[in-house]
Amino acid sequence: MKFFSRKNILTISAVFLCLSIGFLLSSCSQSEDKYAEITGFSFEKSGSLLQTVRGTVNQQSKVITVYLPEYAYSDEDIRSSLKPSFSLGSGTSLSTKIEDMDFTASPVKVGVTCSNGNTATYKINILKEAADVKRNSLLFTEYYSGQEASYKGSNNQFIEISNKTSSSIDLSSVVLTRHCWENGERVAQKDQSVKLTGTIPANGLLIIYSQRCSYFASKSDTVSVVYQSDRMYNSIITTQGQDGFTLTSGGVLLDCLGPDNGNGTGWNWGVSKHIQRKNGLAFFRKWDEAEWITEVAENKDSDFSSTAGAETAKLSSTAKDITYFAIENLSTPVYGSIDNENHTVEVQLNDDIGTVHNITVSTNGSYVYYNGKKVVSGSTAVDFAKPFTLRVYSEGGDTVSYTVTSKIIHYNHSKAPSGTYVLSTDYPKDKDIILLYDPDSNNFLGSNASGNGLLGVSYTPDGEEVEFASGMAALCVTKLGENEYGLTYNGKYLVAEKYSSSTSALSLSSSPGNYSVWEFSKSDGTFTLKSKNSTDGTNVLGIEYYSGFYTYKSYYCSLQMYVKKN
């Protein structure tokens, strides 16, 4: 048998003491981390209460909200006999006796205590369950999505809901649901449902707007319009343009917004779009785009200052203008240029995306037909290789024909981006392949995206020549007009994604858009690059990068341009 020396025994004792202290400290720490909390609450079915009624617990405000059916809420005998059931956190016990809780009043205060001495007081708010809202009482009447949710900057989105009855409507039984899509795929686990709050006055309106929509931030409720920020609804209005929405009450569908009866779609049906329900349509049947007037949203206050919170103007029965034409099933929608005087639509297409596409068309008339069939937005396919005709019907039944033509832009894809580039002091020529360089940051424009902008490639030129490096964006310049250039990277447009009135960022897209036309000016070999259409005619810079290649400099952006040798 081996005996331990006194020294060994002392060492073991010390180790044991340390372990014991550590265990006690750990226990203390765990104990101190405990909170006195109620994690669940209900009134159990008993006596005259016909069903178990569960409450919701807000741990931050320490408020429990429970809705009683009208028969129970209004009967003092039933309320006095309610049997509460509590679920409590670890080590938590009630410090208020159940027999001392008077549920004929509201709110009821309940105290709880944790074994570590932590205490808390909860309020139980007892409210009357609202009666279910009947169909044709509430309808979506307007939708605005001026841009996708963006990094820094306003997010101009709102939904308008109208009360079509002569009585006020309690919204507590109404559920607004967003049906989520991402990159053309249905993501049901990210669906979002919220119970609305408040009351819409008789024949009044509710506007739920993005918390970052500056136009509504200063608005206050009026006699007929209620304004609510979606901050109170966990940003439910922040959508990327593929999602759909539904309104339900007691499980009954009241109305829907978007294709497939509000279940959403795999295409960008709601990107940069302003739609209003046509005047007089007050009965929900199913989603029918012919009931709506659609226009391109331009992120201007004037887009919705005269319509949000106001009834849609009554249209003439002879109206039959095309108000919207787009190809929406692309990563970036392509919009047609509409001429309602000459009844033409022109669409500009990049040659690398083909000519057959599904179209979306809206009219202030009745329906649009192609080849004798009604156009179903996002589903009706047409070939832009040659002109085609759309026939538009008014509500009164007369028609007009529109001729749709395409302008196919061809790019020089034969030049590989690799090779030697030379610093240029001249304007770029049609079909030139160029690199853009920011001398202040020693970064070339990169082709890889990160976060909300394009990555820059750190590279300091040695003299007036540089060799193409991996990750650089080699841009093919195509002249569109005097001092106007469309820039592409391997057939991709360089697009300014406008974030606010004075800033935006660049991205790469397969399709042209309002922000893919640029202006150049030069001085001493240094070029100023500005997005022509993102400035609205003002001298405000239209580009900014947030990762690597940073080019935002007050009201101008100075870049050096390197052109590939032939």
N, C-alpha and C positions, 0 to 999 in steps of 0.2 A: 504494500500500500504506500502511495506517495502522499507525504504530508506537506502542507503549505506553510511557508515561513510567515513570520509576523509581517514582513515587508509585502509578501504577496497578498496576505489577507487585507492589509491596509489599501493596497492598490485595487483589489476587487471591490472593497467597500466603497472606495471613492467612485469607481465606475458605476456601481449600483446606485450610489447617491446621486450622481449626475443624471443617470437614466431616470431615476425617480423624480428628480426636480424637473427634467425635461418633460416627463409624462404629466406632472402636475401643471407645468406651464402650458402644455398643449391643451390639457383639460380646461384650464382657466380660459385660454384663448378661445377654445370652442364654445365654452359656456358664455363668454362675453359676446360672441358673435350671434347668439340667439336673440330673437326679437319676440316680444309679446304681440301675437297677431292672430286674427280670425281669417282663416283661409277659405271658408265656405259657409253659406247660410241658406236656410230654407224654412218655410212653414210646412209642416207635415200634414198630409191628408188626415183629417179627423173630424168627427161630428158633422157640422154643416159645411166644412171646407171640402169641396168635391174632388180636389186634386192637390198634389204637392206643388207648392209654388217656390221656385228657387230664386234667390237674389244674386246680384253681381257685387263683387267686393273690389273697391278701389283702394289698394294699399297705400298709395301716395297721399290721398286726401282722407283716408280712414273713413270712407263713406260706403255703406251698404245700401243698394237700391233694390227694392222689391216691388213688383207690380201685382196688385190683387185684382181678381175679377170684380166687375162692378157690383155684383150681388154681395160679395164679401166685404168690399171696401165700404159700402154704404150701410152695412148692418153692424151696429155696435156690439150686439151679442156675439156675433161670429168673431169679430176682431178681439173681443175680450177673452175668447176661448182658444185663440191661436196657439199652437204648440211649436215654438222655435227649435231648430236644430242647428248646432254650431259645429264646424270643423275648425280645430285649433292647431296652431303651429307647435313644433316640438317644445316641450316644457311649459306650454302656455295653459293657463286655467282662467275661468271666468271669475272676475272679482265682483261682478254684479249678479245677484241671485235672479234666476229665471222668474221666480214668483213675484219679483219686484218690477218686472218689465211690463209696462202698460202699453199694449199695442193699439189701444183706441186712439192714442195720440201719435203724432209724428213731428219731428224725429224722436226716436228712442235712443238714449245714450247707454252704451254697454262698455264696461271696463274689463280689461284683461291684464293678467300679470304673468311674467315669465319667472321661472325658477331662479334666474340670475338677478332678479330684482327689476328687470326692465318692465315698464308698464305702458299701456296705450288705451285711448278711449275712442270707440267707434260710434258713428251715428247711423241708425237704421232709418232710412227714408222710405215711408210707405206711400206708394202712389197708386192711382186708379189706372188699370189697364185700359188703353184706348180701344174703342170699337174699331174693327177692321174697316179700312177705307174701301169703298165700292169701286168697281171698274168704271172707267170714263169720268172719274172724279179728278184724278191727277194725270197729267201728261207731260212728257218732255216737249219743250217748244223751241229750244235753241241750244246749240252746241258750238263752242269756239275753241280751237286749238291752234294758236298762232305759231307755235313752235314746240318741238319736243322739250322735255325737261332738260335743262342745260346746266353746265357748270358755271356758276356765278352769272347772275343776270336774271331778268324777269322771266316768268313762265306764264305767258298769257293764255290761260285756259279757264273756261267756265262752262257750267251747265245750267240751263234755266228750266224750272218745273212750274207748271201752271195749275192753279185750282180752277176747274171748270164748273164749279157749283156756286150757288148763291149763299152758301154757309161756310164759315171758317172750318179748316180741317186740322185736327190734332195729328201731328206727324209721328207720334211715338210708336205707332204700329207699322210704320212704313220703312222698308229696308231698301237701301240703294246698294247694288252689287256691281262691281267691276269684274268682268270676265277676262282674264289675263292671257295674252299671247306674247311670245318672245321669239324674234327672228323667224317668224312664220310657223312656230310650233305652239300648240295649245299647252299652257302650263296651269292646270286647274288648281294645283296646290298653292298657287300664288293669288287665286281669286280673293277679292276683298269685299266684305259685306259690312255695312254699318247701319245702325238704327238712326233715322233722322230725329231731330229734336225741334221743338218749337211748334208754331202754328202758322199756317198760311191763311191770310184773310180771304173772305169771300171774293171770288173772281180775281184773286191776287196771284203773286208770283214769288217763287223762291229762287234765288241765284246762289249757287254754290261755286265759289271761285278758288283758284289756286292761291295759297297763302303768299306766293311771290308775284301775284298779278297786281301791279302797282295801281292800275286804274281803279280798282274796287276798294283799295285799302282805306280810303277816306270816306267811303260811302256809309250811310247809316240808314236804318229801316225807315220806310215811309208808310203811309196808310195802306198802300197796296203792294209794296215790294219788301221782301225780307232778304237781307244779305248775310251770308254765312261763309266764313273762310274755311277751306277744307283742312285747316290746322286742327279743327275739332273732330275731323273724321280721318285722321291719320293719312293726309295727303291723297285721298282717293281720286281726286281729279287729275293728279299727275299721271299722265298716260303717254305712251310712245306712239299712239296713232293706230295701233292694231286692235286694241281692246274694244269690247262692247259693254253696254250698261243695261241694267234692268231695274225696274221699280216693282216691288211686291208688297202685299199686305195680307197677313194671315195665310201666306202660301199662294195667294192669287196674284197672277201677273197683271200689273196695272198698265205698264207700257215698257217699250224697249227702245234702245238707241244703238243703231249699227246693224250690220248684216247678220244673217242667221238668227233673227229675232233677238238681237242683243248679245248673242254668245260670242261675238267677235269673229275674226277672220285671219287668214294667213297673209293678208296684204294690208298695205298702209292706208286703209279707207279713211282714217281720221287725221292724217298729217296735214298741217297747214290748211285747215279747212274751217269754214264758217257756214253752218247750215241752220236754217230757220223753217219751222213747220208752217206750211201754207195757211193763210187765213181761212177760218171757218171749219178746219178739220179738227173735230173735237171728240172723235170716237176711235179708240184703239181697236184694230183688228189684228194686224201683224206688221212687221217691219216692211214698209213700202217706200222706196226712195222717191217715188213720184209725189209723195206727200210733202217732200222737203225741197227747199231752194238752196243750192250749194254754191258757194263762191270761194275763191282762194283767199285765205287769211293772210294779211300783210303785216301783222303786228303793229297796227296803228290804232290809237284810241278811237279814231273815227270809224273803224271797222265795227265797233259795237256800242259806241256811245249813244247812237240813236236807236238801237234795237234791243239791247239788254234791258229788261224791265219794261219793255213796251210791246204792244201787240203788233204782229206782222202786218204790214200794209196790205190792204185789199188789192188784188191784182185784177186786171182786165181779163175778161174771158177770151180775149183775142191774143193775149201775151204768149209768145212762143220763142223767146230768145234762148240761146244756149248760154248758161251762166257759168258753166264749169266743164272743162275737158282735161282729162289726165290719164296717164298710165301709172297706176298706183302699185302694181305688183313688182316693182323694182326696189332696190335698196334705197334709192332716192327717187321719188316720183318725178315724172316728166309731165310738164303742163303744156297744153296747147294754147296758141295765140288766137283768141276768138275775135272775129270781126262780124258783129251782128248786123251791120249796115249792108255789107256785101255777102253775108251768109257764107263765110269761109272760116276754116280752122287750119292753122299751120302748126305742125309738130316737128321739133328739131330732135333728131336721133343720132346717137353715136354709132358708127358702123360696126362696133364690136358687140352689140347687144341684139342683133337680128332685127327683123322687120315685123314679125307676128307678135302682137301683144293684146292683152285684155284691156278694155277701155272702161273708164268711168265718165259718164256724161250726166249733167243736170240741166234742167230747163225750168223757167218760170211758167211754162205751159203745162201740158199734161204728161205725154210720154215721148220717148225718142225711139225710132225704129231703124234697124240696119238690115238690109236684105229681107225686108218683110217681117222681121221678128223684133219684138220689143228688146231694147238693150237692157241687159242685167249687169249693172256695174260690177267689175271685177271678174265677170264670167264670160262676157261676150268678146270673142277674139276677132281681130281684124288684121289684115295684112297691109302694112304701110308702104309696100314696095310700089304701089301705084295709087292714084287718087281714088277715093270712094265717097259715097253719098250717105248722109244721115237725114232722115225725114222727121221733123219735129211737129207734134200736134199741140194745138192750143186746147184750153178747157172747152172752148166752144166747138171744136172739131175741125177747124181749118188747119192747113199744114204749110210748111215751108221747108225747102231742101237746103242743106248745108253741104258744101264740098270740102272734104278733109284732104289735105296734101301734107307730104312730109319733106323735110330737108335733111338728107343724110350727110353727116359730116364725116369726111374720110381723113384718117390720120396716117402719118408715116410710121408704120410699125416695123419697117424693114431694118431700121438702124438699131443695133444692139446698144444698150446703155454703156457698156464697158468701153474704155478707151481714154484718150487724152482730150482734155477740155482747156480752152484758152480764154483768158480774161478778155471780155469784150467791152469796147467803148461805144459801140453802135447799137441801134435798135435791133432786136432779133428779127430774123427773116422767117417767112412762112416755112414750116417743116424743120426749123432748127431744133436741135436737141440741146437743152441747157441745164445747168446746175445753178441754184440760187445760194448765195453765201452772205452771211451776216458778219461783217468784219468786227463788230463790237464784241460778239460772243464767240468768235472763231468756230462757228457752226455752219455746216451746210444743211439745207432742208433735207429731212429724211423721209423715207417712204413708209416707215413703220409707225403705226399709231400707238399711243399710250395714253390712257385716261381720256382726256377730252381734246387732245391735239395731236400733232405729228411730232415724232421724236427727231431731234437734231443729231447730226453726225459731227463729232468734234474732229476738226481737221484744219490745220494751219497751212495755207498754200505756201510753197517755196517758189517764189517768182510768179510769173504770169500763167503758168500751166499747172494743172492738177490731174492726177489719175483718178478715174472713177473708183470709188470704194464701196464695199458692201453696205447697204442700208441707205445710200444716197437716193434722192428722188431725181431721176433723169426726166425732164419735162419736155414733151413734144409741143412746140408752139405752132398753132394754126391761126392764121390771120382771119378775123371775122369782119373787120372793118377798119376804118382809120383809127389808129392808136388803140385798137381793141384786140385782145388776144385771148383765145381759149387755151389754157394750159392743161396738158395731160401727162400722166405718168404711166407709161406702158398702156396707153389707151384709156387712162382714167382721168377724169376732170379734177382739177384742183378747185375746190369749192369753199367759199367763205360761209361758215355756219354762224349766222348772225345771232349774238347772244343779247345784245342790248343796243341802244341807239349809238353807242360810241365804240363798242368792242365786239370782236368776233374771233373765231379761230378757223384754221384751215383743216380740211379733210379731203380724202380722195374718194371720188364717186364714179360710177359707170355711166352716169347720165348728166347732161347739161342742166343747168337751173338758173335761177335769177342771180345767183352769186358766183357764177363761173365765168364771168367776163371781167377782164382786168385792164387797167390803164397803166401805161409806163411813161415816165419822164426821166431824163438823165442830166447829170451835171458832173463833169470831170470823171466820167466812167462809172459813177455810182448811180444806180437806178432807184427810183421811187416806184413802188408797186402798190396799187390801190385797187380794191374791188369796186368796179364802177357802179354796180347796182345796190351795194349794201350801204351806200352813203346817203341815199335819197337826195342827191344833188348838193349835199353840203361837203365841207372840207374835213370830214371826220374819217379817220383811219378805219379801214374795213377788215384788218387782219390782226391776229394776235395768237401767239403760241403759249401754251402753259407748260410744256415739257421739253427741255433741251434747246430747241430752236426758238428763241424769244425775240420777237421783232416789233413789239409794241413800243413806239417812241412818240409820245405826245400825239401829234396829228399827222405824222408821216412815217414811212417805213423805208429806210435806205438799205438797199441790197446791191451786192456785186453779182454780175452775171458772167458765167463761164459757158462758152459755146463749144460743142463737140467738133473736133476737126473732121473734115470729110474723108 
